[in-house]
């Protein structure tokens, strides 16, 4: 593969598919990535009760806690960083402080290319899937650059499908 990319769940899948075991084999197949997500879906996004009070409260805070999703991401990715990826990656998010797109990339270091920075995969997945009004923004930093912090939400805020449109 040349590059894997995604937004929200697509980012989670791309990141998981990029991981390899120590012997070089795929850590996850596509179905293995989806199974835990489906199995733990109600833990991550618990069914809400439909009431006027719940609707009123939701108008002033996020609908879901990010903690169950963060536990899920820790279980899937552990401490893996983008540099552990076996392929190039492009994951979209949106910076709520700078009010601009924030693309997180893993690509080979060549010549005078600027280093894209390294992030924990679980943080990248959390940032790309932080849907506004549903979960709080992800506050993440590149590894080793903790003072540099980004407030990121779902990449669909600007690129629901980050793949280029190729004319037929």
C-alpha positions in Angstrom: 0.0 0.0 0.0 1.2 3.5 -0.8 -1.0 5.4 1.6 -3.9 4.8 3.9 -6.1 7.7 4.9 -9.4 8.4 6.7 -11.7 10.5 8.8 -13.3 9.4 12.0 -14.0 5.6 11.8 -12.1 5.5 8.5 -9.0 6.9 10.4 -9.3 4.3 13.1 -9.5 1.6 10.4 -6.5 3.0 8.5 -4.4 3.3 11.6 -5.2 -0.3 12.7 -4.5 -1.7 9.3 -1.1 0.0 9.2 0.1 -1.9 12.3 2.4 -5.0 12.0 3.4 -7.7 14.4 7.2 -8.1 15.2 7.4 -10.7 12.4 6.0 -8.3 9.9 2.5 -9.9 9.6 -0.6 -7.7 9.8 -1.7 -7.2 13.4 -5.3 -6.7 12.3 -7.4 -7.7 9.3 -10.2 -5.5 8.2 -12.8 -7.7 9.9 -10.7 -7.8 13.1 -10.7 -4.0 13.2 -14.5 -3.8 12.9 -15.4 -6.6 15.3 -14.3 -4.9 18.6 -15.8 -1.6 17.4 -19.2 -3.3 16.8 -18.9 -5.3 20.0 -18.1 -2.3 22.2 -20.3 0.2 20.4 -22.9 0.5 23.2 -20.0 1.0 25.7 -18.5 3.8 23.6 -21.9 5.4 22.6 -24.4 4.2 25.3 -28.1 4.3 24.2 -29.6 7.6 25.4 -32.9 7.8 27.1 -35.3 10.0 25.2 -36.6 12.7 27.5 -37.1 16.4 27.5 -34.6 16.7 30.3 -31.9 14.8 28.4 -32.5 16.9 25.3 -32.3 20.1 27.3 -29.0 19.0 29.0 -27.5 18.0 25.7 -27.9 21.5 24.4 -25.3 22.6 27.0 -22.8 19.8 27.1 -21.4 16.9 25.0 -23.7 13.9 24.5 -21.1 11.3 25.4 -18.1 11.0 27.7 -14.8 10.4 25.7 -13.5 8.0 28.4 -15.0 4.8 27.1 -13.8 5.6 23.6 -10.3 6.4 24.9 -10.2 3.1 26.8 -11.2 1.3 23.6 -8.4 3.1 21.6 -5.9 2.3 24.3 -6.9 -1.4 24.0 -6.5 -1.3 20.2 -3.4 0.8 19.9 -1.6 0.7 23.2 1.4 3.0 23.1 2.0 2.6 19.3 3.1 5.7 17.5 2.6 6.8 13.9 6.2 5.9 13.2 5.2 2.2 13.9 2.9 2.3 10.9 4.0 0.0 8.0 2.6 2.4 5.4 2.2 6.1 4.8 -0.9 7.6 6.6 -3.1 10.7 6.3 -5.6 11.4 9.0 -7.8 14.4 9.0 -8.9 16.6 11.9 -9.8 20.2 12.5 -8.1 22.5 15.0 -10.7 24.4 17.0 -8.3 27.1 18.2 -6.6 27.9 14.9 -9.9 27.3 13.1 -8.2 25.4 10.3 -7.7 21.8 9.0 -5.0 19.8 10.8 -3.8 16.8 8.8 -1.7 14.3 10.7 0.7 12.5 8.4 3.2 9.6 8.5 5.5 9.6 5.4 9.1 8.7 4.8 11.7 11.3 5.8 13.5 12.4 2.6 16.0 15.1 2.0 14.8 18.4 3.2 11.2 17.4 3.9 9.9 18.8 7.1 9.4 16.2 9.8 5.6 15.8 10.2 6.0 15.0 13.9 5.0 11.8 15.7 1.9 11.2 17.7 0.4 8.3 19.6 -2.0 6.4 17.3 -4.7 6.4 19.9 -4.5 10.2 20.1 -4.7 10.5 16.4 -7.8 8.3 16.2 -9.4 10.1 19.1 -8.8 13.5 17.4 -10.2 12.4 14.0 -13.3 11.0 15.6 -14.2 13.7 18.1 -17.5 14.7 16.6 -18.6 18.1 17.8 -21.6 18.1 20.2 -21.1 14.3 20.8 -17.7 14.2 22.5 -15.3 16.9 23.7 -12.4 17.9 21.4 -9.1 15.9 21.7 -6.3 17.8 23.2 -3.1 16.1 21.9 0.6 16.9 21.4 3.2 15.5 19.2 5.5 13.0 21.1 8.3 14.8 22.7 6.7 18.2 22.1 4.1 18.3 25.0 4.0 22.2 25.2 2.7 22.1 21.6 -0.9 21.2 22.1 -3.8 21.0 19.6 -7.5 21.1 20.3 -8.8 18.8 17.5 -12.2 17.6 16.4 -13.5 15.3 13.7 -11.9 15.7 10.3 -15.3 15.6 8.6 -15.5 19.3 9.6 -13.6 19.9 6.3 -13.0 16.6 4.6 -15.6 13.8 5.1 -13.8 11.8 2.4 -10.0 12.7 2.2 -9.4 10.8 -1.0 -9.1 12.8 -4.1 -11.9 12.6 -6.6 -10.6 10.9 -9.7 -12.7 11.4 -12.9 -14.1 8.2 -14.4 
